[in-house]
């Protein structure tokens, strides 16, 4: 996924397993990356929080899923998904949930931003 400039490529889609990693009875869903982040943000934070708090959480959520994708955390273990919705180990994702408008607007603005360690 390296685009030659040592800048992470933001994937177009993310595949979410709707349960614990070893639960084969639940489906995977694939959706646009920004839609995934808007869902996670709407599931984990309150839309009434100050904008700076919303932005900080969205940055962290983006960075977390990018880590799962770039390290191939699940795919390297033989799974066919990028992340789960199991809040014990990943982020809260509620398939089909309503998305808060202000959170969706911030995600669309920020989804190509992420936290990185300088030099990595």
Secondary structure as a PSIPRED ss2 file (coil, helix, strand):
# PSIPRED VFORMAT (PSIPRED V4.0)

   1 X C   1.000  0.000  0.000
   2 X E   0.000  0.000  1.000
   3 X C   1.000  0.000  0.000
   4 X C   1.000  0.000  0.000
   5 X C   1.000  0.000  0.000
   6 X C   1.000  0.000  0.000
   7 X C   1.000  0.000  0.000
   8 X E   0.000  0.000  1.000
   9 X C   1.000  0.000  0.000
  10 X C   1.000  0.000  0.000
  11 X C   1.000  0.000  0.000
  12 X C   1.000  0.000  0.000
  13 X E   0.000  0.000  1.000
  14 X E   0.000  0.000  1.000
  15 X E   0.000  0.000  1.000
  16 X E   0.000  0.000  1.000
  17 X E   0.000  0.000  1.000
  18 X C   1.000  0.000  0.000
  19 X C   1.000  0.000  0.000
  20 X C   1.000  0.000  0.000
  21 X C   1.000  0.000  0.000
  22 X C   1.000  0.000  0.000
  23 X C   1.000  0.000  0.000
  24 X C   1.000  0.000  0.000
  25 X C   1.000  0.000  0.000
  26 X C   1.000  0.000  0.000
  27 X C   1.000  0.000  0.000
  28 X E   0.000  0.000  1.000
  29 X E   0.000  0.000  1.000
  30 X E   0.000  0.000  1.000
  31 X E   0.000  0.000  1.000
  32 X E   0.000  0.000  1.000
  33 X H   0.000  1.000  0.000
  34 X H   0.000  1.000  0.000
  35 X H   0.000  1.000  0.000
  36 X H   0.000  1.000  0.000
  37 X H   0.000  1.000  0.000
  38 X H   0.000  1.000  0.000
  39 X H   0.000  1.000  0.000
  40 X H   0.000  1.000  0.000
  41 X H   0.000  1.000  0.000
  42 X H   0.000  1.000  0.000
  43 X H   0.000  1.000  0.000
  44 X H   0.000  1.000  0.000
  45 X C   1.000  0.000  0.000
  46 X C   1.000  0.000  0.000
  47 X C   1.000  0.000  0.000
  48 X C   1.000  0.000  0.000
  49 X C   1.000  0.000  0.000
  50 X C   1.000  0.000  0.000
  51 X H   0.000  1.000  0.000
  52 X H   0.000  1.000  0.000
  53 X H   0.000  1.000  0.000
  54 X H   0.000  1.000  0.000
  55 X H   0.000  1.000  0.000
  56 X H   0.000  1.000  0.000
  57 X H   0.000  1.000  0.000
  58 X H   0.000  1.000  0.000
  59 X H   0.000  1.000  0.000
  60 X H   0.000  1.000  0.000
  61 X H   0.000  1.000  0.000
  62 X H   0.000  1.000  0.000
  63 X H   0.000  1.000  0.000
  64 X H   0.000  1.000  0.000
  65 X H   0.000  1.000  0.000
  66 X H   0.000  1.000  0.000
  67 X H   0.000  1.000  0.000
  68 X H   0.000  1.000  0.000
  69 X H   0.000  1.000  0.000
  70 X H   0.000  1.000  0.000
  71 X C   1.000  0.000  0.000
  72 X C   1.000  0.000  0.000
  73 X C   1.000  0.000  0.000
  74 X C   1.000  0.000  0.000
  75 X H   0.000  1.000  0.000
  76 X H   0.000  1.000  0.000
  77 X H   0.000  1.000  0.000
  78 X C   1.000  0.000  0.000
  79 X C   1.000  0.000  0.000
  80 X C   1.000  0.000  0.000
  81 X C   1.000  0.000  0.000
  82 X C   1.000  0.000  0.000
  83 X E   0.000  0.000  1.000
  84 X E   0.000  0.000  1.000
  85 X C   1.000  0.000  0.000
  86 X C   1.000  0.000  0.000
  87 X C   1.000  0.000  0.000
  88 X C   1.000  0.000  0.000
  89 X C   1.000  0.000  0.000
  90 X C   1.000  0.000  0.000
  91 X C   1.000  0.000  0.000
  92 X C   1.000  0.000  0.000
  93 X C   1.000  0.000  0.000
  94 X C   1.000  0.000  0.000
  95 X C   1.000  0.000  0.000
  96 X C   1.000  0.000  0.000
  97 X C   1.000  0.000  0.000
  98 X C   1.000  0.000  0.000
  99 X C   1.000  0.000  0.000
 100 X C   1.000  0.000  0.000
 101 X H   0.000  1.000  0.000
 102 X H   0.000  1.000  0.000
 103 X H   0.000  1.000  0.000
 104 X H   0.000  1.000  0.000
 105 X H   0.000  1.000  0.000
 106 X H   0.000  1.000  0.000
 107 X H   0.000  1.000  0.000
 108 X H   0.000  1.000  0.000
 109 X H   0.000  1.000  0.000
 110 X H   0.000  1.000  0.000
 111 X C   1.000  0.000  0.000
 112 X C   1.000  0.000  0.000
 113 X C   1.000  0.000  0.000
 114 X C   1.000  0.000  0.000
 115 X C   1.000  0.000  0.000
 116 X C   1.000  0.000  0.000
 117 X C   1.000  0.000  0.000
 118 X C   1.000  0.000  0.000
 119 X C   1.000  0.000  0.000
 120 X C   1.000  0.000  0.000
